[in-house]
Amino acid sequence: MGSIDVIQKKYEILSDIVIKVSGRVHGSQRETGLIDILVYFEVPLGMKDEVKRKFNDFVLSIITRTN
């Protein structure tokens, strides 16, 4: 959740992290009064935990800066 700018930044960071490990990012969106966005990624075997850790570290840095 968050503003469009925050969501877009999170998507860009996730994409950068996934691409660096030779993965792919997929997504779709729909509008139902609100905007629903589904993002999923594919990475080589054994890289999922690293991608999740790096993304979570980024999200935590955003939370820390805004508090």
Secondary structure, DSSP 8 states (H G I E B T S, - for coil): ---HHHHHHHHHHHHHHHHHTT-EEEEEEEESSSEEEEEEEE--TT-HHHHHHHHHHHHHHHHHHH-
